[in-house]
Amino acid sequence: MRVILFGAPGAGKGTIAGMLTDKLGIPHIATGDMLRAQVSEGTDLGRKARAYMEAGELVPDDLILEMTRRRLAEADARRGFLLDGFPRTIAQAEALAQMPGGPPDVVIDLQVPEEELVRRLSGRRVCPDCGAIYQVDTMPPRQAGVCDRCGGKLIQRSDDTPEAVRNRLEVYRKQSAPVLGYYRERGLLRSVDGTLGSAAVAEQVAGELSPRGQA
Ligand code: ADP
């Protein structure tokens, strides 16, 4: 099953994908996580992507497409994938349809109002070691600043500052939201209320992926 988790920054794509990936037995492929790994390793791609990411702009399509095409060609992605953060432009959606395996089976839009997105992004903390995501008021770690899962030191992402957050939401409205129409026209779009607790959202997403949810 090839699934796209869609939604604005802060809608909960990474959290929900992290909860479902083992259960579904398909890899969680997050282009933002892949890019951050490239930045911290100091690769050529990381050096090119860094300034765009810190400003909350999209990384140019040619760089993203090359990286994603390679990842989707790996053996574990043949059984399917939970794609998080891609496609973010119509050009990326069109390119995905031409990649091995063709278009996705279903696209799930996690719907969250803008004021809630801003609140979530400014309170988000992440573990740079294992990728776990926390929320200072609603999903805090057991010990402040320390990852429950691996003991790593939690950080605030450099693009979760108020200025970068405003820009990311603007970029989402202009460049990414049109992708919803692209998939709606193709009958692939499902919507889930992303404001429920994460367990309830994960359950609803799983319901949309079951054969009955798709019928
Ligand atoms: P969020 O969904 O919270 O904004 P991500 O971790 O998915 O965060 O992405 C972080 C940044 O990585 C984006 O702001 C953008 O600069 C870059 N990025 C990730 N995926 C893509 C993509 N498909 N196309 C262009 N840029 C991307």
Boltz pocket constraint, residues with backbone or C-beta under 6 A from the ligand:
constraints:
  - pocket:
      binder: B
      contacts: [[A, 7], [A, 8], [A, 9], [A, 10], [A, 31], [A, 32], [A, 33], [A, 35], [A, 49], [A, 52], [A, 53], [A, 54], [A, 56], [A, 57], [A, 58], [A, 59], [A, 60], [A, 64], [A, 84], [A, 85], [A, 86], [A, 87], [A, 88], [A, 92], [A, 159], [A, 168]]
      max_distance: 6.0
